[in-house]
C-alpha cells in the first residue's frame, strides 16, 4: 500500500531590493549609451557623409575633365586615320599616331577608374539614412557617372582599335618594304638562299598580322586582309621560285615567276580598293561609335 506523499513546504522570500547606487549606475550607463548614439548620429555620420561627398565630387570632376581630354584625342586620332585608312599612313605618321593611340587608351582607362571610384563613393553614401544626405548626390551625380562610364567605354574601344590597326600597319608596311628590298633585290641578283630566307620571314610576319586583323576589336576593313593575302601569295611564290631556281628547275621557275607577277598585280589592286573604301568603312563602323561617345560625354557633363 502506497504511503501518502508529504506536503511540500513552500518558502516565500521577499523580493530583493535594488540599491540606490545600482540604480544610479544603470541610469548613467543608459544615458551614456543614448548620448553616444546621439553623438554618432549627429556628429560622426554627417562628418563621414561630408568626406565621402567631397571625395565623390572630386573624383567625378576629375573623370569629367579626363573624359573630355580623351574624347578630343580620339577625335584627332581618327581624323588622321580616316582619309585613306591606317595601313596607308607613312612610317612617320604611324609612329606618331600609334603613340597617341596608346596614350589615349591609357588615359581613358585612368579616367574610367576615377568615374568608377566616384560611383563607389555614391554607393557608400546611399548606405546611410537618406535623411542625413541630400537627394541630389544619389540622382544627378549617379546619372552623370553612368553617362561618363559609357563614353569612356567607347573611347577605350576606339583607341584600342586604333592601337591594333596602327600596330598591324607598321608590320605590314615594313613587310611590303622588305618585299621591295631585300627580297626582290636578292631575286634580281639570283641570291636564292637569301631570297628564300627573306620570303619565309616575311610570310611568317604577314600571317601573324592577318590573324590580328581578323580580331573584331581591331575594327579593320576586311579589304585590307585581301591585300595581306595577295602579299602572302607573292612571298610564297617567291620562296618557291628561289628554291626551284637554285635546283635548276627552269620550267617550274618560269611558272612561279608568272604566279609572282599575278600576285603582285592582285596586291596592287587590293591596296587601291582598300584605300578607296576607307572613308565609307569609317563612316559605317567608326562614326557611330564616335557619335555615341560625344553624346554620352555631353550627357555626363
VENMOUR-V861218 format. One record per pair of residues at least 24 apart in sequence whose C-alpha atoms are under 7 Angstrom apart, sorted by the first residue. I is the first residue (numbers start at 1). J is the second residue. D is the distance in whole Angstrom. If there is no record, write none. Layout:
I/J/D ; I/J/D
This chain:
46/132/7 ; 49/125/6 ; 52/121/6 ; 52/125/7 ; 56/118/5 ; 56/121/5 ; 56/122/7 ; 59/114/5 ; 59/115/6 ; 59/117/7 ; 59/118/5 ; 60/114/7 ; 60/115/6 ; 60/118/6 ; 62/114/7 ; 63/111/5 ; 63/112/7 ; 63/114/5 ; 63/115/5 ; 64/301/7 ; 66/111/5 ; 67/108/7 ; 67/111/6 ; 67/152/6 ; 70/104/6 ; 70/107/7 ; 70/108/6 ; 71/155/7 ; 73/104/6 ; 74/155/7 ; 74/159/6 ; 77/101/7 ; 82/278/7 ; 82/279/6 ; 82/282/6 ; 83/278/7 ; 83/279/6 ; 84/275/5 ; 84/276/7 ; 84/278/5 ; 84/279/7 ; 85/275/6 ; 85/278/5 ; 86/165/6 ; 86/166/6 ; 86/169/6 ; 87/169/5 ; 94/166/6 ; 94/170/7 ; 98/163/6 ; 98/166/6 ; 101/159/5 ; 101/162/6 ; 101/163/5 ; 102/163/6 ; 104/159/6 ; 105/156/6 ; 105/159/5 ; 105/160/6 ; 108/152/6 ; 108/155/7 ; 108/156/6 ; 112/149/6 ; 112/152/6 ; 115/145/6 ; 115/149/7 ; 119/145/7 ; 144/299/7 ; 144/300/4 ; 144/301/7 ; 145/300/6 ; 147/296/5 ; 147/297/7 ; 147/299/6 ; 147/300/5 ; 148/296/6 ; 148/297/6 ; 148/300/5 ; 150/296/6 ; 151/293/5 ; 151/296/5 ; 151/297/5 ; 154/289/6 ; 154/293/6 ; 155/293/7 ; 161/217/6 ; 161/218/4 ; 161/219/6 ; 164/218/5 ; 165/218/6 ; 165/220/7 ; 168/209/6 ; 172/206/7 ; 175/202/6 ; 192/242/5 ; 192/243/7 ; 192/246/6 ; 195/239/7 ; 195/242/6 ; 196/239/5 ; 196/242/6 ; 196/243/7 ; 199/235/5 ; 199/236/7 ; 199/238/7 ; 199/239/5 ; 200/239/7 ; 203/232/6 ; 203/235/6 ; 206/232/7 ; 221/281/7 ; 223/270/7 ; 223/274/5 ; 224/271/7 ; 224/274/6 ; 226/270/6 ; 227/267/5 ; 227/270/5 ; 227/271/6 ; 230/263/6 ; 230/266/6 ; 230/267/5 ; 231/267/6 ; 233/263/6 ; 234/260/5 ; 234/263/5 ; 234/264/6
